[in-house]
Amino acid sequence: PIAYLGSATEKDFGKLCRFQVVSVIDSPCWSKANAPAHAICANNTNEEGRIIAISAKLKQRCPGVSTQMYLNTVMDFYWYDLHKEFRGENATQLLHDINGALVTVNQDGGAGPQPVFDWGQAATRTKYMALVDRALESGIDGFFLDKASTSTRNGTQLCNHACANLSVAVGTAWDAGHLEVLRAIQAKSPGPTVGNTGFVTCGKMRGCVQERVVQADQQGIQQLADSLAQPSTKSVFVHFPMTTAGYAAFLMAHVHGRSWFWWYNSKQSYSGWLPEFDRTLGVPVGNAT
């Protein structure tokens, strides 16, 4: 039950085929170092097209692998083709602040400024869900929904390394529309769809990613067990230490088909692979103690 988020190329398939879930994020535009070279990141990158193509090739090579598309649920990245649908007169479907100015925030890697989807508008949600449908029709099983835990501050402010002040009406509608989109994607996905970050996200949309490392001890085991015990939880990606002890702790609370041992690797290196991952788990012979 191993899941991976990172870059994927055909030369990596021999290693990626060993994972149960592969979430593809493949843009050259994440790093702040690439910010001056936005010509390679805008207008012609078509990130979602690349993800769909590499997913199809990976599943053809290894039919047992479940693939996810990475999507950001706050920022309208300009290296996704979806960005083109919010230009010109359609820019009104992006989030605007209390003074009517376009809201922009900064991506975690430093690339910015990035416009923000206005989830309070039905037209915005429709365009986003159309991309989700295209991905599912291509054979992608689920989604890694970044910033799923994001919400406004009391309906009046939205922040991601930069903050914008909103009217209460716009902020409240944004929160409600964001939650609607998260739950709709989760409901449509035949495979695991998870929202980043934290166990509490499972209570919002039924799938979550615990990105911060959970310790390989009783407390860490109990955190995963408690999350899986919630009726609202469908899928959990949890980041225990990439060690034998970390994997053992994960397996103490693991529920087949609902939890995955997960990590993010941005350097196309698979050195974290553990020998235990190559062993078939089989059926538990009793409760973990």
LINVENDA-V585345 format. One line per field, one symbol per residue. ss: DSSP state (h for helix, s for strand, l for the rest). psi: psi as a letter, one per 30 degrees, with the letter a starting at -180 (. if undefined). A space follows every 10 residues. Layout:
ss->???
psi->???
//
This chain:
ss->lssssslllh hhhhhhllll ssssllllll shhhhhhhhh llllllhhhh hhhhhhhhhh hllllsssss ssllslllll hhhhhhlhhh hhhslsllll lslsslllls lllsssslll lhhhhhhhhh hhhhhhhhll lsssssllll llllllsssl llsssllhhh hhhhhhhhhh hhhhhhhhll lllsssllll hhhhhlssss sssslllhhh hhhhhhhhhl llllssssss lllhhhhhhh hhhlllllss ssssslllll llllhhhhll lllllllll
psi->iklkkakkle ffeeefffle kjkkjgkgge kfffefhfef fkegeieeee eeeeeeeeee eiffkkklkk kkgekikfgk feeffglbff ffglkkafgg kkkklkleff kalklkkjff keeeeeeefe eeeeeefffk fakjjkgffk lljggfkkki fklkklleee eeeeeeeeee eeeeeeefkf akklkkkkef fefegfklkj ekkkkiaeee eeeeeeeffk ffkekkkkil kileeeeeee fefkkkffkk jklkjgghkg ffkkefffkk eakkfakk.
//
